[in-house]
Amino acid sequence: MLGSGQAWMQETDFVSTTADHPISSPPPDVTVAGMLLDQVLSRLSQFDIVGELLRRWWRVSPSGPVPRCLFDKALISIESASHRLEQGPAEARRLAAEIMEASSRPWVMPPETPPRDLPKLFAEPNLRIEAVGIILATAGTAAICLPESDILFSVLSLNSEQRHRFARDILQASDACITFCDDDSPGLHDLMIWLRYASFLLTLNFCGYAGKLQTTGLAQK
Protein backbone atom coordinates (compact mmCIF):
# COMPACT_ATOMS: atom_id res chain seq x y z
CA MET A 1 0.00 0.00 0.00
CA LEU A 2 1.31 3.42 -0.95
CA GLY A 3 2.04 6.03 1.71
CA SER A 4 0.41 9.44 1.35
CA GLY A 5 3.49 10.90 -0.30
CA GLN A 6 3.90 8.06 -2.80
CA ALA A 7 0.23 8.16 -3.80
CA TRP A 8 0.39 11.93 -4.18
CA MET A 9 3.50 11.68 -6.40
CA GLN A 10 1.66 9.33 -8.75
CA GLU A 11 -1.34 11.66 -8.83
CA THR A 12 0.73 14.79 -9.53
CA ASP A 13 2.73 12.99 -12.21
CA PHE A 14 -0.58 12.34 -13.99
CA VAL A 15 -1.74 15.92 -13.46
CA SER A 16 1.54 17.30 -14.81
CA THR A 17 1.31 15.08 -17.88
CA THR A 18 -2.25 16.08 -18.66
CA ALA A 19 -1.45 19.75 -17.99
CA ASP A 20 1.42 19.69 -20.51
CA HIS A 21 -0.71 17.81 -23.05
CA PRO A 22 -4.37 18.69 -22.48
CA ILE A 23 -6.81 15.97 -23.40
CA SER A 24 -9.33 18.53 -24.65
CA SER A 25 -10.12 22.22 -24.48
CA PRO A 26 -12.17 23.48 -21.52
CA PRO A 27 -15.94 23.50 -22.10
CA PRO A 28 -17.15 26.83 -23.49
CA ASP A 29 -19.24 27.60 -20.37
CA VAL A 30 -16.23 27.37 -18.00
CA THR A 31 -15.19 30.81 -16.73
CA VAL A 32 -11.72 31.95 -15.66
CA ALA A 33 -12.98 32.14 -12.07
CA GLY A 34 -14.25 28.57 -12.36
CA MET A 35 -10.89 27.31 -13.65
CA LEU A 36 -9.05 29.10 -10.83
CA LEU A 37 -11.39 27.59 -8.25
CA ASP A 38 -10.94 24.13 -9.78
CA GLN A 39 -7.17 24.54 -9.48
CA VAL A 40 -7.54 25.34 -5.79
CA LEU A 41 -10.03 22.58 -5.02
CA SER A 42 -7.85 19.98 -6.79
CA ARG A 43 -5.34 20.36 -3.97
CA LEU A 44 -7.94 19.21 -1.44
CA SER A 45 -7.42 15.66 -2.70
CA GLN A 46 -4.26 15.87 -0.57
CA PHE A 47 -6.10 16.88 2.59
CA ASP A 48 -4.52 14.08 4.63
CA ILE A 49 -1.13 15.73 4.00
CA VAL A 50 -2.43 19.31 4.35
CA GLY A 51 -4.19 18.59 7.64
CA GLU A 52 -1.27 16.76 9.25
CA LEU A 53 1.24 19.44 8.19
CA LEU A 54 -0.95 22.23 9.49
CA ARG A 55 -1.61 20.61 12.85
CA ARG A 56 2.10 19.89 13.26
CA TRP A 57 3.01 23.46 12.29
CA TRP A 58 0.55 24.88 14.79
CA ARG A 59 2.10 22.74 17.54
CA VAL A 60 5.69 23.80 16.90
CA SER A 61 4.92 27.38 15.78
CA PRO A 62 1.95 28.46 17.91
CA SER A 63 2.46 32.20 17.43
CA GLY A 64 1.91 33.15 13.80
CA PRO A 65 0.49 36.04 11.79
CA VAL A 66 -2.76 34.15 11.20
CA PRO A 67 -4.66 33.48 14.46
CA ARG A 68 -4.90 29.71 14.82
CA CYS A 69 -7.99 29.87 17.02
CA LEU A 70 -9.91 31.43 14.14
CA PHE A 71 -8.99 28.73 11.64
CA ASP A 72 -9.67 25.50 13.53
CA LYS A 73 -13.24 25.60 12.21
CA ALA A 74 -12.02 26.45 8.70
CA LEU A 75 -9.77 23.38 8.74
CA ILE A 76 -12.75 21.20 9.69
CA SER A 77 -14.79 22.80 6.89
CA ILE A 78 -12.05 22.13 4.35
CA GLU A 79 -11.81 18.51 5.46
CA SER A 80 -15.56 18.24 4.92
CA ALA A 81 -15.14 19.81 1.47
CA SER A 82 -12.48 17.25 0.57
CA HIS A 83 -14.93 14.45 1.39
CA ARG A 84 -17.60 16.08 -0.74
CA LEU A 85 -15.21 16.16 -3.69
CA GLU A 86 -14.88 12.39 -3.41
CA GLN A 87 -18.62 11.97 -3.99
CA GLY A 88 -18.38 12.70 -7.70
CA PRO A 89 -18.63 15.52 -10.26
CA ALA A 90 -22.16 16.63 -9.33
CA GLU A 91 -21.27 17.20 -5.67
CA ALA A 92 -17.98 18.86 -6.69
CA ARG A 93 -19.93 21.33 -8.86
CA ARG A 94 -22.29 22.10 -5.98
CA LEU A 95 -19.35 22.70 -3.65
CA ALA A 96 -17.62 24.96 -6.18
CA ALA A 97 -20.82 26.96 -6.68
CA GLU A 98 -21.23 27.40 -2.91
CA ILE A 99 -17.63 28.59 -2.44
CA MET A 100 -17.85 30.91 -5.44
CA GLU A 101 -21.09 32.43 -4.17
CA ALA A 102 -19.75 32.91 -0.62
CA SER A 103 -16.44 34.35 -1.86
CA SER A 104 -18.17 36.82 -4.19
CA ARG A 105 -20.16 38.40 -1.35
CA PRO A 106 -18.73 41.55 0.23
CA TRP A 107 -16.89 40.89 3.49
CA VAL A 108 -19.05 42.37 6.24
CA MET A 109 -17.93 42.06 9.86
CA PRO A 110 -20.00 44.07 12.32
CA PRO A 111 -17.78 45.84 14.90
CA GLU A 112 -19.52 44.04 17.76
CA THR A 113 -18.72 40.55 16.36
CA PRO A 114 -17.13 38.46 19.15
CA PRO A 115 -13.99 36.49 18.13
CA ARG A 116 -15.76 33.14 18.64
CA ASP A 117 -18.28 34.08 15.92
CA LEU A 118 -15.76 35.29 13.35
CA PRO A 119 -15.22 31.83 11.73
CA LYS A 120 -18.93 31.77 10.83
CA LEU A 121 -18.10 34.39 8.20
CA PHE A 122 -15.64 32.21 6.27
CA ALA A 123 -16.17 28.56 7.31
CA GLU A 124 -19.12 26.26 6.59
CA PRO A 125 -21.77 27.05 5.51
CA ASN A 126 -19.99 30.17 4.19
CA LEU A 127 -16.65 28.64 3.19
CA ARG A 128 -14.66 31.28 1.29
CA ILE A 129 -11.75 30.73 -1.04
CA GLU A 130 -9.57 33.07 1.04
CA ALA A 131 -9.82 30.68 4.00
CA VAL A 132 -8.93 27.71 1.78
CA GLY A 133 -5.90 29.62 0.47
CA ILE A 134 -4.68 30.52 3.96
CA ILE A 135 -4.89 26.90 5.09
CA LEU A 136 -3.10 25.64 1.96
CA ALA A 137 -0.36 28.28 2.07
CA THR A 138 0.36 27.58 5.74
CA ALA A 139 0.61 23.84 5.02
CA GLY A 140 3.02 24.60 2.16
CA THR A 141 5.20 26.67 4.50
CA ALA A 142 5.21 23.80 6.98
CA ALA A 143 6.36 21.39 4.25
CA ILE A 144 9.35 23.65 3.56
CA CYS A 145 10.21 24.84 7.07
CA LEU A 146 9.75 21.80 9.30
CA PRO A 147 13.09 20.03 9.76
CA GLU A 148 13.70 17.08 7.47
CA SER A 149 14.17 14.89 10.56
CA ASP A 150 10.60 15.56 11.75
CA ILE A 151 8.86 12.23 12.34
CA LEU A 152 5.80 13.49 10.44
CA PHE A 153 7.58 13.17 7.09
CA SER A 154 8.30 9.51 7.78
CA VAL A 155 4.65 8.95 8.70
CA LEU A 156 3.49 10.67 5.49
CA SER A 157 6.21 9.05 3.35
CA LEU A 158 7.37 12.43 2.07
CA ASN A 159 11.01 12.77 1.08
CA SER A 160 12.77 16.05 0.34
CA GLU A 161 11.85 16.07 -3.35
CA GLN A 162 8.21 15.30 -2.61
CA ARG A 163 8.05 18.08 -0.01
CA HIS A 164 9.42 20.51 -2.60
CA ARG A 165 6.88 19.43 -5.23
CA PHE A 166 4.05 19.60 -2.71
CA ALA A 167 5.03 23.16 -1.73
CA ARG A 168 5.28 24.13 -5.42
CA ASP A 169 1.77 22.87 -6.13
CA ILE A 170 0.41 24.61 -3.03
CA LEU A 171 2.11 27.86 -4.07
CA GLN A 172 0.37 27.68 -7.44
CA ALA A 173 -2.95 27.08 -5.68
CA SER A 174 -2.50 30.01 -3.30
CA ASP A 175 -1.60 32.21 -6.27
CA ALA A 176 -4.84 31.06 -7.93
CA CYS A 177 -6.73 32.05 -4.76
CA ILE A 178 -5.30 35.56 -4.91
CA THR A 179 -6.04 35.91 -8.63
CA PHE A 180 -9.62 34.73 -8.04
CA CYS A 181 -10.08 37.23 -5.21
CA ASP A 182 -8.58 40.11 -7.19
CA ASP A 183 -11.11 39.45 -9.95
CA ASP A 184 -14.22 38.23 -8.11
CA SER A 185 -14.02 38.97 -4.38
CA PRO A 186 -14.78 42.64 -3.71
CA GLY A 187 -12.57 44.77 -1.49
CA LEU A 188 -9.52 44.33 0.71
CA HIS A 189 -10.37 42.87 4.10
CA ASP A 190 -8.90 40.84 6.96
CA LEU A 191 -9.00 37.50 5.13
CA MET A 192 -7.32 38.95 2.04
CA ILE A 193 -4.53 40.47 4.14
CA TRP A 194 -3.97 37.14 5.90
CA LEU A 195 -4.06 35.28 2.57
CA ARG A 196 -1.51 37.61 0.96
CA TYR A 197 0.79 37.35 3.97
CA ALA A 198 0.52 33.55 4.17
CA SER A 199 1.28 33.32 0.43
CA PHE A 200 4.19 35.75 0.81
CA LEU A 201 5.72 33.58 3.56
CA LEU A 202 5.36 30.49 1.38
CA THR A 203 6.93 32.28 -1.59
CA LEU A 204 9.79 33.57 0.56
CA ASN A 205 10.58 30.13 1.96
CA PHE A 206 10.09 28.32 -1.34
CA CYS A 207 11.91 30.75 -3.66
CA GLY A 208 14.27 32.51 -1.25
CA TYR A 209 14.94 36.23 -1.28
CA ALA A 210 15.47 36.08 -5.06
CA GLY A 211 11.93 34.80 -5.60
CA LYS A 212 9.62 36.85 -7.81
CA LEU A 213 6.95 38.40 -5.63
CA GLN A 214 4.47 38.47 -8.50
CA THR A 215 3.89 34.77 -7.83
CA THR A 216 1.72 35.91 -4.91
CA GLY A 217 0.13 38.83 -6.72
CA LEU A 218 1.87 41.31 -4.40
CA ALA A 219 3.81 43.03 -7.18
CA GLN A 220 0.56 43.95 -8.89
CA LYS A 221 -0.58 46.06 -5.94
N, C-alpha and C positions, 0 to 999 in steps of 0.2 A: 504494500500500500504506500502511495506517495505521501510524503510530508507536505505541509502547506506550501512551503517554498518550491518544492519540485513540481507540484501540481500547477502552481501559479506560473512557473517558468514555461511549462508546456502551453498553458493558455495564452501567455503573452507572445510566445513564438508564433502561434497561430494568428493572433491579432496583428502582429507586425507584418506577417506575410500578406494577410488580406488587406492591410492598410497600404502596403507598397503596390499591390496589384488588386485593385478593387474588383469584386465579382460583378458588380453592376453599379450604375449611377443611382444616387439617392432618389426616392420617389419624388415627383414634382410637388407634392403637398408638404414636404418636409422643410421647415424654416431653419434659418441659421440658429435661432435660439433653441430649437428642438435638437439640432445636431450637437450644440454645445452641451445641452443637458444630458443627452445620451452619452457623451464622452465622460461626463462626471459620474453618471449612474453606473457606467460599466465598471468603474473601480470598486463598486460596492460588492462585486462578486468576490472580492478579497477581504470581506469584512472580518474574517477570523484573524487575519494578519493585522488589519487596521486596529481592531479592538484591543488585541493583546499589546501591540506597540503603544497605543495611547494610554492604557491603564498602567503599563510599566513606566512610561515617561512621567505620568502624573505622580507615581510613587517616588521616583528619584529626583524629580524636578517640580516640587509642589508649588513653588512661587513662579508664576509665569505671567506674561502680558495678558493672556486670555483667562478670565476667572474660571477655574475648574468647576466650582460649585454650580455655575450657570449652565455647564455643558454636559453634566451627567445625564440629564433627561434627553438632550439632543443625541447623545451616543446611543441611548436606548431606542430612540426614534429611528436612527439610521440603521440599527440592527434589524428593526422591524421592517424597514424599507428593503433591506437586502433579502429578507425572506419573501417579501411580496414579489420581488423580481424573479425569484425561482418558480413562481406559480405560472409563468408563461407570458407571452406577448400582450395579451389583453390586460392583465393586471399591471404589467410594466407600463403600458400606455396610460392606464388610470393613475398610477403613481406619478408619472411624469407630468400629467395634466394638473394634478393637485399641487405639486411642487412649483410648477410654472405659475399657476394662479396665485399661490401664496407669495411667491417671490416678486410678483409684479405689483402687489399691493404696496402703497406707501407705508413706510415704517412709522407707526404711531405708538409712542410710549408715554402715556400720561405721567406727569411729574410725580403723582402720588403712588405709582406702581411699586409695591414692595419687591425686594430682590427675589423672594421665593416665587413670585408670579411672572418674572421676566421670561423664563423659558417657554411659557405658554405662547409667546409671541413668535417663536421661531422653531419650536419642536412640534411633534404631532399634537393636534391635527393640522397645524400650520407650519409644517416643515419647510424651511426656506433653503435655497441653494447656498446662501452665505454660510449657514450653520454647517452644511455638508462640507463646504470648502475648508472651513476652519478645522474641522475634525480631520479631514484628509491631510491638510498641510502639516498639522501637528504630528500626525503619525509618520509622515515623510521625514520630518525633522528628527523624530526618534530613531528611525531606521539609519540615519546618517550619524547621529551624535551619540547614541548609546555605545559603550565600548564593545569591541568585537568579541570580548570574552564573556559578555553577558549571557547567562544561561538561557534567556529567552530565544536567542537565535538558534541554539541547538534544538530547543523544543519545536520551533517553527521550521526547522531545516532550511534556514536562510544563510547562505555563505556571503562573503563580501561582494561578489559580483551580483548576486541576486538582490542584496540590499540596495546596491547602486541602481539597478534597473527598476526596482520597486519605487525608490525615491524619484527617479526620472519620470515614471508614469504618473505618480502623484503630483509632481510639479506641473505636468501638462494639464492634469485635471483641475488643479487650483487656478491655473492661468485661465482655463475655460470658464471657471466660476466667475472670475473677475470680468472677463469679456462679456459674459451673459449679463452680469449686473450693470456694467457700464451701458449696455444697450437696452435692457428691459426692466431693471429694478430702479425705480426713481429715487434720486437723492442720495446724499452721503450721510450715513448714520452709524451708530455704534457697531453693528454687525459688519458693515463694510470696512470700517477702520480696523477691526480685529482681523478680518479676512486678509486685508492688504498686509498687515503686519505679520501674520502667520505665514503668508506666502513669501514675504520678504526674507524672513528667517530661514525658510526652506531653501530659497534661492541662494542666500548667502552661504549656507552650509554645504549646499550641493555644488555650486559653481565657484565658490571662493570669492575673494574681493574683486577678481577680474570678471565675475559673472555679469552678463548684460541685464540690467534692471528691467528692461522692457519685457522680460519673460513673466513678470508679475503685473504688468500694466502700469507700474509706478512712473515710468519715464513719459507716459502719455499725459500725466497730470501736471 
